[in-house]
């Protein structure tokens, strides 16, 4: 069976930066399972997987425009420190959810000064080429319930 819209796909992967640094992999968590054709993956990887089958291996270099977009300097803001949650000491590298007019986003603390904090709302992989090494481990037709819910169920998928 080949991957097409509404296929449930399982695959192992290693994701690396252009310099070879491993950014993520399925080594410890087992295969990634998703419903194809509903925007569950970055667009570039979903396009690369289209038409592949169980046992197929591929290497794909996904440009930022087909992944998390280019970095946007307008997503970097400096805010008064007292506007942030005070449950714990704020440090560079921390991430938390912030409400915006377009809905919640995850922001990363870039710099902390005495009275202000610089936050970056860009996705951590924005502006980065993503290099995937993938092996498709399973492909099956989605159930009607999976299609209705917009995600895969069962092992590796959503359990509910």
N, C-alpha and C positions, 0 to 999 in steps of 0.2 A: 504494500500500500504506500502511496506517495503522499507527502504532506500537502494539504490544501486547506481551504477555509473550513473551519469546524472539525479539523483533526485534533485529537489530543496527542501531543508530542512529548516524548521524554528524551533528554539528551544530557550527556556529560560535556563539560566545557572547562577550558582554562582561558581566562581573559588577561591579556598583558598590555602594558604600555609600550610605546615604540622602543623604549630603551630595554625592554625585556622584563621589567619588573612585573611580577604577578599581582594583579589587582583583585582577582576573585577566581574561584574555581568551585567545581562541584565535588572535589575530592572527599571532603568530610561529610557533606550533607546528602550525598547521593544525587542521582540525576535531577535536573530541573524538569518539571512537568508543567505544561501550559496548554491553553486552548488557542490554536492557530487562527489568525485572521480577525482577531477582536482587539488588537492593540495591546496585548499583554507583554509584548517584547518591544525593544527599540525597533523602529521601522527597518533599518538596514539589516539587522540580523534576521528578522522575519522574512525579508525578501530573499536572503541567502538560503534560508531553510526551505522555502517553497519548492515543491517538486522532489525533495530528497526522500529517502526511505530508510527503514531500519537497517543499521549497519553502515550507512554512509558516513564518511568523514569529510570534513571541510575545514579550510582555513579562510577566514574572512577578515579584511581590514575595513572597519566601519568608520567613515568620516564623521566629525561632529554633527554635520547637517543631517545625518541619518541616525543620530544617537541622541545626545542630550543637548545639542545645539552649541553654538559658539558662546564664549563667555560674554556677559553683558555687564559693563561697568556700572550701569544704572541700578544693578541689583546689589551694589555694595553701598551700605549706608552707615553713617555714624549716628548713634542715638545716645541720649542721656542714660547713664548707668542705672539710675533709679527707676527707669521704665521697664527694666527686665526683672524676671522673677528673682527673689532674694533667698530662695531655699538653700542654695549652696554658692560657694565662691565661683565666680565666672572666670574661666581660663580660656586662652587661645586654643582652638581646636574643638571646643565643645560644640555640640549641635543641639538645637531644639526647634520646636514648631512655633511659627509665628503666623498670626492672622493677617491677611492682606485683603484688599478689596476684591481680589480674584480668588480668594479662598486661602486655606492654610498652605504654607510652604516650610520646608526645613531650611534653617539658616545655620551657618557656621560662624563661630566667633573667630575673627581674624586678629584683632588687637584689643587689649584692655588697657585703658588709662585710668587715672584717678576718678574722673567724673563721666567718662564716656566710653562706649564700646563700639568697635567697628564690626559690622555683620555682613556676611556675603550670602545672598540668596541664590546664587548660581548652584546648579547641581555640581557636586564635587568632580564629576567627569565631563563637565561642559568644556568645550574647546579641545578635547583630547581624542586622538585617534584610538579606537578600540580594536585590538587584535584578538580574534577568537579562534581557538582550536576546538572543534566540536566533533562529537560522535553521536549520531542519532541512535538511541537504544530501543525506542519503541514508537510506533505510530498506530493509532486506532481511530475509528469514527467516534465522535462525541455523542453522548446521549442527548436526548431532547432537553433533559433537565440541565445538563452542562451548558448547552446552547442558551437556554432561557436565563441561566444564572450568569453567563459570560465568563466562566472559568472551569477548569478541570476539577473533578472530584476524585476521591480515592487516594491511594498511596502517592505521596509527593504533590498532590493537589490540595484543594480545600476540603477539610473534613467538617461537615455540618449536617 
